[in-house]
Amino acid sequence: MSTSETPRKRWPKTILSPSAKYEIWLRLVRDEVSIGQAASEAGVDRSTIIRVRQVAKDGAMAALAASKPGTPGRSAKDVELADANAEIARLSEAVKELAVKLTLLEGKGGRG
């Protein structure tokens, strides 16, 4: 840096609340404001608004991918746990049936 150049003045970092980010995202989706207008109103850089938009999109896509019809209010972890418990019950029944068949087959062999 030469002596004639002055260092760039940095603005204090503005932290947006989650609700502010949501409102900005809604306004962008509704085409009520442009990215530049939203950045200027919020007092942040355009890249911050672009990031808010991308994070909101990614979060919405992940939530939609994890949701299953007919399971309102259940998290993906709860759904996975219920599926695992159903599989355990199914396998337990299969083991019981096989144990009965084995017992019957051994009984027919004339041992005892």
N, C-alpha and C positions, 0 to 999 in steps of 0.2 A: 504494500500500500504506500503510495507516495504521500508526501506531506500536504499536498494540495487537496487530497480527497478527505472528506469527513466521513466518519463511520456512520452507517445507517442507523437511524433511530428505531429502536424496537418498541413496539407497543406492549403494554402489560398484557399478559396472557388472560384471555377471557374464557372462563369455564362455563359452558352451557349446561343447564340442568337437563335431566332426561325429559321432563315435560316440555321444555323449550325446544329441544331437539325434535320431539314428536310434532310439535306445532309447526316447526319449520318444514319438516318432511310432509305434513299434510298440505301445507300451502304450496309446496313444490308439486305434489301430486295433482292438486286441483288446478295447477297453472295460474295461481293467483300472483305469484312472484317468480322472478328469474333467480338464478343462482347468485348473480351479482347483487340484486336487490336484497335478497335474504341475508347475504354476507354483510352488506352495508348496515341493514337494520339491526342485526345481531352484534355488530362490532367485531366481526371475525373475518378471517381471510376466506377467499372463495374455496380454497382447498379444504377448509374445515366443513363447509356446507356440502361439498362433493363427497367427503368422507361420511358425513351424517346420512346422506342419501344412500350411499353404498351399504353402510352398516344396517340401515333399516331394511333395505331390500334383502340382504343376506339373512337377517334375523327372521324376516317374514317367510322366506323360502324354507329355512330350516324348520320353522314351526309348522308350516303347511306339510312338509314332507313327513314330519313326525306324527301328525294327527291322523287318526283312523276314524272312519265313520262309526257312529254308535258308541263311542267312548268319550263322552263329554267330560271335561275337567280332569282327565287322567293324564299324567305325564307319560312320556315315552318309557321312563324307568318302570312306572307302575304297570304299563301294558306288557313290557318285557317280563316282569316278574310273574304276572298272571299267566302268560304264555308258558313260562318255565314250569310253574306249578301244575298246569294242565298236562304238560308233557311228562312230569314226574308221576302223576296219577295214572296216565295211560300206560307208562312203562311198568308201574307196580302191578297193574291188572294183568299185563302180558306175562310177567314173571310168575304170578300166582297160577295162571292157566298152564304155563309150562311145567310148574312144579307138580300140579295135579296130574298132568299127562305122564310125567316121568314116574310118579308114584304108581300109576296104573300099569305102565309098561313093566316096571320092576316087579310088580305083584304077579303079572302073568307069567313071568319067567320061572316060577316054581321055587323061588328062594324063600326061605323062611323057616 
